[in-house]
Amino acid sequence: MSQPLTLLDKLWTTHEITRRDDGTSLLWVDRHLVHEGSHHAFAKIAARGVQVAEPSLTFGVTDHYAPTRDKSNITDGAIARMIRQLDNNTEEHQIRHFDLHHPQQGIVHVVGPECGLTLPGLLINCGDSHTSTHGAFGALAFGIGATEVAHVLATQTLWQQKPKPMRITINGQLAAGVTAKDIALHWIALLGTDGARGHAVEYTGETITALSMEARMTLCNLSIEGGARLGLIAPDDTTFSYIKDRPFAPDAENWPQAMQHWSTLYSEPGAHFAREIEINAKDISPTVTWGTSPDQAIPVDGLIPDDAAHDALTYMGLKSGQKMEGTPIDQVFIGSCTNSRIEDLRAAANVLRGYQAKVPGLVSPGSSQVKRQAEEEGLDVVFKEAGLSWESSGCSLCVGMNGDLVPSGNRCASTTNRNFRGRQGRGSRTHLMSPAMVAAAARFGCIVDLRKLEDIA
Amino acid sequence: MSGWSTHSGTATRLLLDNIDTDQILPARFMSQPRSAGYGEFLLHDLRRDTDGKLDSAFALNPHPDSSVLITGDNFGSGSSREAAVYALVDSGIQVVIANGFGDIFAANAVNNGLLPAVLEIEDLEHLTRLITDGITPVSVDLNTCSITANQQTFTFQLDPTWIDKLINGWDDIDLTLKHAHSISRYREQHRVHRKWAWPVDTRMFHQPEEEI
């Protein structure tokens, strides 16, 4: 009998064009997503005088430098140039482009799934580490650097070593107020930011099965913060019903063939994983970061550990043994490819409805479509009445490229993915947490345990 | 990219773990074309004050000529920005020695001729003790995967395919074009057997905006 296969094995084999003697595979890329930051790669292919090999499999999205305010009047010359450069590059190479004014513009890892570009069984690359998001659909999806982006543009292929398979199994029911964000921060705190280095992490178990697609995307998105090359979740009915009828999803003629293939995408019983981790959902609390690395995270009702890294504490202005609960914050941010989808906005709005935020904050929906839907549901009114700014979609304060910045020394409760030093602006202090926890922090002006709010529990 | 097999230079130690690519190259400097040079932005916010002046107490600053950087664990984690590698290379760094690297950073490094050499923690600590920043000569040999300082030699780890790539200065696009026939055969099969995987433009790009 043949060796049982992992989901990773199946996806890898399907995309392998050839393999060198040294074990490196040449893989076919089904979707290549480019953004303003891809300018180095376009310059590289221009220098060689080569064209984009498969323009119809390449999609542009303006997100990293997209202004969240006053899109039509960009005053910063460098930002305007970055946006124009992508417009020009996509036009020159006849690449379909969700430009700044396209009705579907948004963050690339939100737009891909919501347009049906992200499908199970595909290989998806983008010059962005959070490409791992798309693994939520059972796609082989990973971030690449500019030289590799140029390679994909020129050949629609990529040389890669197969990562080692790793499985994180989570069983049990999540407690009220505990989300996919908390699952991710929990395992990253457990294993470290390099805990899954060199591995493809497949998430499985009843807790994962019960997650919505939005939640699965949050979990796979954060895989990279634990050092994983990519995250994976086997597609199931939740996946298929999410995809059906999306603009780029297979049409009625091709749907049966797609479903036939997608239904084979799972790890077979007995398949070997290089590493196995089991987590009980009951052990996961609403989790917040205290430091400058995503693994420096603790349950919100916990204390900063005694052996906490001194330099991280100094930067964050905190002390060992200090409670996270009650830590005053200066501002909040709800957005990013991690947590800005409709479900995230609903969760945040539920906490803020009828209340005033004690601190200012910015809400940037994951895409223009998410924004329209949120407005149809009246969520924008909730945020605005609470005193937060309701703006347009883009990477915004997650990476601080578009001019949205946290001032030095300010403490920001954020739904984003990286609490690195200076990530939200030089000297900024970031606390990562779920959208509902950020909303609660806004309501009270400090970090609070969502579970203690009477109207939530 | 030109290949290399041996390198000699002085080393500087930056003994911190988890130096992510946001720290190596802060995002606000990423809009520059490569030709403008990224060297002055290397570790910008760690090594410069808010006025942009170099902080003389920061390890790298007194030793701008060092070409070997010795650091802690998980160097280059986080963002996939290749510009982090440009900042190192444009500053004259050819070798980074660490206990581990972010996966994407390591691939980007090799694609730009920068060696991401992994040493076991004991060896890294031993090497660290042998170094006087900016003074001790260090030599690196890709053929033997060795690092030598003060007559002591350490073996580093790196995927053999990456060693070959660094030595030969291979350009992947040239290599890949040799497989053009296999690629086009794969593509044809793929189009027939996985027709569903080709994005069909039905609604999004050919209609006037207001009808979408």
Interface residues (C-beta under 8 A of the other chain):
Chain A: I17 T18 R20 D22 G23 T24 L26 W28 D30 R31 G37 H39 H40 A43 R48 V50 S56 L57 Y65 A78 I79 R81 M82 R96 H102 P103 Q104 C115 L117 L119 G121 L122 G127 D128 S129 G143 I144 G145 A146 T147 E148 A150 H151 A154 T155 Q156 T157 W159 Q161 P163 T193 D194 R197 G198 I224 E225 G227 R229 P247 F248 P250 D251 N254 W255 Q257 A258 H261 S293 D311 V399 G400 M401 S408 R418 F420 R421 G422 R423 R426
Chain B: L16 N18 D20 D22 Q23 P26 A27 R28 M30 S31 P33 R34 D45 L46 T50 D73 N74 S77 G78 S79 S80 R81 E82 A83 V85 G100 G102 D103 I104 A107 N108 N111 N112 D159 P160 T161 D164 D172 I173 L175 T176 L177 H179 S182 I183 Y186 R187 H190 R194 K195 W196 A197 W198 P199 V200 D201 T202 R203 M204 F205 E209 I212
